[in-house]
Amino acid sequence: MTKSIDPARLHRPRSRRETLGLLGASAVVLGMESAPGPAHGQAGDVLTEALVLRDPEIPVAGNPAGDITIVEYFDYQCPYCRKLEPELRQAVQDDGKVRLVLKDWPILGPVSVTAARMALASKYQDKFVQAHDALIGVNSKLTEARIREVLAGAGIDVDRLDRDLAANATAIDAILARNNDQATAFDFRGTPSFIVGKFRVPGVLTMAQFGQAIADARKAAAVKK
């Protein structure tokens, strides 16, 4: 799953005008209209609303009963994901009605895959969000030993995590495969990338831009009712 990424090209900060232009140009109706990426038949199979917004295997942060969903495709080794995490969480908290779905997309090497698998295994302790927050907050280079240290420090039972990872390896790898298929079908080129409501938003946003994207998604949803 490793991909060669040029951070300077993929993660150049966008102005508010550029971000809103992306929102207007990148609307998708999940599972019903053609999305960027593979041929429509293939994309439609993986870009259903149920799979993208409401995968039952992925825990939800924010407000689980919220009226708008933000899906983030991220990598624990991505510096841009780490940098915007506080902005994203603050925007979700300030709104109060946003479901936040965190989708591991480990594209930056084997250690990213290890971190993603261990974070997902922590959900069997009902501590996925704690594991995610701890790993995304690390500013140093990740290694398997460092991942274990960080998770233990966040209150994760690492011995149980190992058992859960072994017992649920097939299910965890299936989640990562689904996430990758979706990100590829959306034609995302790197992390972080987002779905806000039914808008495709590749790239880094500020807290204000997240707020605008949420408002636009809510307005679009109201018009369709």
N, C-alpha and C positions, 0 to 999 in steps of 0.2 A: 504493500500500500504506500510505500515511500514514494514521494514525488519530488522532483527538483523544483525549487521555488526561488524566485528572485524577489526578496522582500521589498526592495526599492520600487519594483514595478507594481507589485500586487497590493502593497499596503500604504501607498501614498495617501496622506490625509486628504479628505475631500472637503470642499467648501459646502456651506449649507445649500447653495444653489445646485451644486453638483449632486448632492445627496438627494434632494427633493426631485431632481430630474431623474435619478435612478429609480426612485419610487414610482414616478409616473410611467416610466418606460418598462418597468419590470414586474408589473402586476401579473399574477397567475391565479387561475381558478383551479385549485388542486384537484387532479383527477378528472377534470372536465375539459380543459383547454390545453392546447399545446404549450409546453414549457421549453425554455432553452435547453439545448443538449442533444441527447439521442433522438432517434425517430420517435414520433408521437406514441406509437404503441408501446415501446419499451419504457418511455418516460411515464406514461400514464399508469403503468403497472406499479411503479415505485413511488409516484408522487400523488398518491391518494391522500385526501385530508386525514383519514384515519391513521395512516402510516406516518405522515409527516408531523401532524399536530398532536396526535393522541396515541402514540405507540404505548401500549400498556406496560411494556417492559422497561420504560424509562421514567424514573421518578420526576415529579414536577416540583419546582421551586416557585417562589412568589405566591400568588393566590391561585390555588388549584381550581377554584370556581370562577376565575376571572373571565371576562367577556372577550379579551384579546389574548392571543398566544404569540409569544416570541420564541422562536427556535434558534438556538445558536449552535453552529458547527465549529468546534474548537479543537485545539491541540494543547496539551499541558506544557509543551516546550515552546509554544508560540509567544514571543514577547509582546505582540500586539494584543493577543487575548488577555494576557496578564495585565497589561496597562489599562485596557478599557473595562475590566471587570468591575471596579468600583463605580464607574459611570453607569454601566448597565444596571447594576443592582440598585443604585440610588434612583434611577429612573423608574424601575419596577416598583420600588418601595413607595416613591412619591405618588405614583398613579394609584396603586392599591388594588387594581382590577386586572392585573396582567399575570397570565400563566407563563412561567419561564421553563422551557424544555431545553435541557443541556445535552447536546449530542456529541459524543466523542468522535472526532474524525482525526485519528492519529496518523498524520502524513509526514511527520518530520523524523521518522526513523524508528528503529526497534524499541528504543526506550520509551517513545511516545506510546507505542502499542502496549508495552508493559504497564505504563501508568494508567492508560485507559482501561485495561482489563482489570487491574487491581481496584480502581475506583468503582467500576461497575460491580465487582464482587462485593464491595462494601454495602451494596444495597440490601444484601441478605441479612445485614445487621441493622437495616433501616438507618444507615449512616452515609448514604451516597452524597448528600449535599455537604455534609461535614468533610468528607474525603475530597470532594471537588473543590470546596473553598480552600482547604489546606494546600492542595497541589497547585491550584492556579495562583496561589499567593506566594509561591516559591520564586525567588529571584535568582537563585544559583542554578548551576547545571544539574539536571536530574540524572541520577543513576538508580539502579534497582535498590541499592542499599539506602540511598537518600530518600527514595519513595517510601520505603518501609519505615524509615525514621520519621518522616513527616506524617504518615498515616497513624503511626503509634502515638505521636504527639497530639493528634487530633481526636484521640479516644477510640481509634479503631483497634479491635482485637485482631492483630496481624496473624496469629496462629489460626484463628477461626477463618480469617479471610483466605488463607492458603487452602483450607479445606473446602470452603465455598467455591473458590476459583476452580479447584479440581472437579468438584461435583457438578458445576454449572458451566464448564468450559464451552460446551456446544452452544448453549443459549447466549452466552456473552459474545462469542465470536459471531453469532448470527446477528446480534444487535450492531456490532461494528460493521458487518457486511451491509446491513440495511442502510446504516448511516452513510457509508461510502457510496452506495448505489444512488441514494438521494442526492448527495452533494454533487456527484458526477452528472446526474440527470439535470440538475439545476445549472450546470456549467459553472459551478464555483471553481475558482482558480487557486484558492488558498484560504487560510484561516486568519481572522474570524470571518464567517459569513452568516447571514441571518435571513430568516423568514419572519416578517412582522405582520401578523394577521394573515393575509394572502398576498403580501408583497415580498418580492425577492430583493434583498438588500446585501450585496456583496461588499465587504470592506469595513473599515473602522468608522464608528460614529461617536460623536460627543453626547453627553447627557441631554443637551438641548435637542440634538438631532434625533435621539431615541424618542424623546417626548413628542416631537413633531411626527415621527413615523407612526407612533402609537395613535396619535390623534387622527392622522390620515387613514390608518387602517380601521379605526372605529367609525369614522365618517363613511368610508366605503361600505362597511358592513351594514350600517343603518340605511343607506340608500338601497341596498339589495333586498331589504326586508319588505 
